[in-house]
């Protein structure tokens, strides 16, 4: 099985591509909508989102989300 594919939205995750430098290969991540927009009125603003292998991962901070991404690709 190959490396997990990570997809994140800068608005929903707070993650920028430079935040993943040295953590995940550039060919293993995509930037774009993860369909969990924090702008929705029922979304909790303190939550950050990304998709790892198509599964929505929700964390309470950008730091925690990067940790989850790192664990998934290790």
C-alpha positions as CSV (number, residue, x, y, z in Angstrom):
1,X,0.0,0.0,0.0
2,X,1.3,3.5,-0.9
3,X,1.7,6.5,1.3
4,X,-1.6,8.2,2.4
5,X,-2.8,11.1,0.3
6,X,-3.5,14.2,2.4
7,X,-5.8,16.9,1.3
8,X,-6.2,20.1,3.1
9,X,-7.8,23.5,2.7
10,X,-5.8,26.5,3.9
11,X,-9.0,28.1,5.3
12,X,-10.3,25.0,7.1
13,X,-7.0,23.7,8.4
14,X,-4.8,26.8,8.8
15,X,-2.0,24.7,7.2
16,X,0.1,26.2,4.4
17,X,2.2,24.0,2.1
18,X,5.4,25.2,3.8
19,X,4.1,23.8,7.1
20,X,4.4,20.3,5.6
21,X,7.9,20.7,4.3
22,X,10.0,17.9,5.7
23,X,7.0,16.0,7.0
24,X,5.4,14.7,3.8
25,X,6.5,14.4,0.2
26,X,5.0,17.0,-2.1
27,X,3.4,14.3,-4.3
28,X,1.5,12.9,-1.2
29,X,-0.6,16.0,-0.5
30,X,-3.1,18.2,-2.3
31,X,-4.5,21.5,-1.5
32,X,-8.2,22.1,-2.0
33,X,-11.7,21.9,-0.5
34,X,-12.3,19.0,2.0
35,X,-16.0,19.7,2.2
36,X,-16.0,20.6,5.9
37,X,-15.9,24.3,5.6
38,X,-15.5,26.2,8.9
39,X,-17.6,29.0,7.5
40,X,-20.8,26.9,7.8
41,X,-22.8,28.3,10.7
42,X,-23.0,24.9,12.5
43,X,-19.2,24.3,12.3
44,X,-17.2,24.8,15.4
45,X,-14.6,27.6,14.6
46,X,-11.9,26.1,16.9
47,X,-11.8,22.9,14.8
48,X,-9.4,22.3,11.9
49,X,-10.0,19.7,9.1
50,X,-8.0,17.7,6.6
51,X,-8.6,14.4,4.7
52,X,-6.2,11.6,5.0
53,X,-6.9,8.8,2.4
54,X,-10.3,10.3,2.0
55,X,-11.2,10.1,5.7
56,X,-12.0,13.4,7.4
57,X,-9.7,14.1,10.3
58,X,-10.8,16.8,12.8
59,X,-8.5,18.3,15.3
60,X,-8.6,21.1,17.8
61,X,-5.5,22.9,16.5
62,X,-3.3,23.2,13.5
63,X,-0.4,21.7,15.6
64,X,-2.5,18.6,16.4
65,X,-3.6,18.2,12.8
66,X,0.0,18.3,11.5
67,X,0.9,15.7,14.2
68,X,-1.9,13.4,12.8
69,X,-0.6,13.9,9.3
70,X,2.9,13.1,10.4
71,X,1.7,9.9,12.1
72,X,-0.3,8.8,9.0
73,X,2.7,9.1,6.7
74,X,5.2,7.5,9.1
